[in-house]
Amino acid sequence: MRNLLVAQSGGPTSAINATLAGIVMYAQISEKVDRILGAVNGIEGVLEERFLDLGSRIRNAEELQYLCQTPAAALGSCRMKLSGEEQMEKIVGILKQNEISWFVYIGGNDSMDTVAQLSAYCVEKHIEGLSVMGAPKTIDNDLMGTDHCPGFGSAAKYIGITFAELERDCHVYDKKAVTIVEVMGRNAGWLTAASALSRVNGGNGPDLIYLCEAPLSTERFLQDIRRELGRKDAVLVAVSEGVKTPDGKYLSESVQANAEDGFGHAYIAGAARILEELVRKKIGCKARAIELNLMQRCAAHIRSSTDISESRMLGMKAAEAAVAGYSGKMSSIIRLSDEPYEVRYGLTEISRVANLEKKVPDDWMNAEKNDVNEKMMAYLRPLILGEGGVVYRNGIPAQMVLY
Amino acid sequence: MRNLLVAQSGGPTSAINATLAGIVMYAQISEKVDRILGAVNGIEGVLEERFLDLGSRIRNAEELQYLCQTPAAALGSCRMKLSGEEQMEKIVGILKQNEISWFVYIGGNDSMDTVAQLSAYCVEKHIEGLSVMGAPKTIDNDLMGTDHCPGFGSAAKYIGITFAELERDCHVYDKKAVTIVEVMGRNAGWLTAASALSRVNGGNGPDLIYLCEAPLSTERFLQDIRRELGRKDAVLVAVSEGVKTPDGKYLSESVQANAEDGFGHAYIAGAARILEELVRKKIGCKARAIELNLMQRCAAHIRSSTDISESRMLGMKAAEAAVAGYSGKMSSIIRLSDEPYEVRYGLTEISRVANLEKKVPDDWMNAEKNDVNEKMMAYLRPLILGEGGVVYRNGIPAQMVLY
């Protein structure tokens, strides 16, 4: 028997199951693969031998469709990082025992570290007949070695649409009001930048966009807000959760520090809530903080067809490469052209990906660092194209639950 | 000239423009209506004569479609309540001057008060040739005199789908965690009840549902959470923003009171955030608060086709009745059957609606008051049926901006 094992790791996305589906699809057409297994809860599940026979769970086109449109990791996830030779030895033993010749791990930078360690261990110990491959995934879009990441396009579409809808909502009253929307991203501002996609049909979108790559001082923020309020009633702001003050600290840390000074905040306030309070206190107009929270990573009903299709392809590519004997690489997207949008699929050395972060380039923002520019827009636009194709039952999208 | 005037009021919904579209459609087929005008910012805009010629703005099927799929009031809104004869006299004068024979006001309980006052004034003063009609609208679903309210079905669909997606997201880790989702509704729990729609395809949905109609004590909440955590890892909770403690105060007030006691909360915390903190302090496991915030009322991309269709019909019905000479009434939905779902459209005396609130009946909840029962489900299920039909451009739904 030669079996293919797949597992998922890191934070949920709307596209991670499409990558899983791509791997299952490849296993179903490959003559070399006998069984396709899934480990529950990532590498943790491998260590505990919690395996599912995916071939018996995903048996036809309808089930594949349901899997593809189900958000979050259908096999579960973990946040475990491998450490030490003992763990590695145990994993290899379990894989051998289950006649696994190929292991594909779907995840972000941390998960690619697992792929890097495990594949390096196999080389070092001359372990034959075991390929370890990575397939990318993260809504944060911060993986090196690939033009963009599966899951990002769907999150970007959700964010672009939500800002377009919020713009209409905020527009209805003729009172001065500032709405500040916090978008995920601790160290990379890609998702926050996607708020600008709300402008593709002529809308204003957010009036101000603050990415975590550019430091934000209280003074500059208030100056920007005052200027915008001078020319319109409803000001809409996008801000990265990880936006930092000029001294390099997270904006949210700055308030937690106040809490230690006896200010007594019982709750850890996010960036948007801190800025909301600032507007209320220093400007005195109506202010509202909105967090897109988990919805931005699991709103599969409004997934990008481009993202889902590419995510599936990256799963197929990783599985195909594993079976062809490659190890220690991640499947990746190479962009050939923005318009018409054209990509091809490749393989990236895992060392170019593991534990690294891709941030927004400085020259993809405007000079004032309160918006993005056309370089960013040209990059983003193709990633959200295509919608529909979700099968509903009783008014709610059908889902696939594997365990 | 005999003109029809329409205005919108109250909080935005995904369906209020479908009602506007229905009125425009009726004006376009009626031989009696010369021009269809829209007032910007509700009754405020009437007082300031800010009128748009809607006939020249919505000229064809494509523009009607874009109007229908644009969230929030395309004519803007206001929160103004009429007061005093002087205002009434001024309004009637403006309407007469603009040759308006029929005025349809789309809105919630407050807006229906405007319809009630204005129509009563016309009767009292023997003003001829002016009909004032209401068309319902509110995501809160708290209007009397109609089976349900336009905008509610789309919000309910968004909430049902979001809970189904959040359930998958929360399921991926095998650690104890409580996710508490706050849903709009200060005094009526209809929207929070809609979280149960996430179960229609066999999902668990929220493990606990707390409506604002049933008081919630800290003890009972913690007891419920502990029991749920005893049987599963990821506990998902739906709570109304207006949930009250047994002494009749809003849960959020109870913490603001603490703030006055020197506890020093700088932010007004919502119900979910207070419960999150309670779980963290008293149980000690991971907890997360999520607010569905404005998204639940403006997520037009996932509107319910049933809701949009009915909203359009209610606009047509109100316009038709106004032109037929009715005044001081609101168009309404009468449900004939749950399954197959069947409704007809009627007229309700405005006095049966204005300033009243329809709450969730006690016997539509379970005995423990931490969930809804089959009576609620039978009521909710038909309201979210149907999806799609939204026209996208560049990956984002097309919108109609009137001013």
Interface residues (C-beta under 8 A of the other chain):
Chain A: P12 N41 E44 T70 P71 A72 A73 G76 S77 C78 R79 K157 G160 I161 T162 A164 E165 L166 R168 D169 C170 H171 V172 Y173 D174 T179 L197 S198 V200 N201 G203 F263 G264 H265 A266 Y267 A269 R273 E277 R288 I290 E291 L292 N293 L294 M295 R297 C298 A299 A300 H301 I302 S304 R381 I384 L385 G386 E387 G388 Y392 R393 N394 G395 I396 P397 A398 Q399 V401
Chain B: P12 N41 E44 T70 P71 A72 A73 A74 G76 S77 C78 R79 K157 G160 I161 T162 A164 E165 L166 R168 D169 C170 H171 V172 Y173 D174 T179 L197 S198 V200 N201 G203 F263 G264 H265 A266 Y267 A269 R273 E277 R288 I290 E291 L292 N293 L294 M295 R297 C298 A299 A300 H301 I302 S304 R381 I384 L385 G386 E387 G388 Y392 R393 N394 G395 I396 P397 A398 Q399 V401
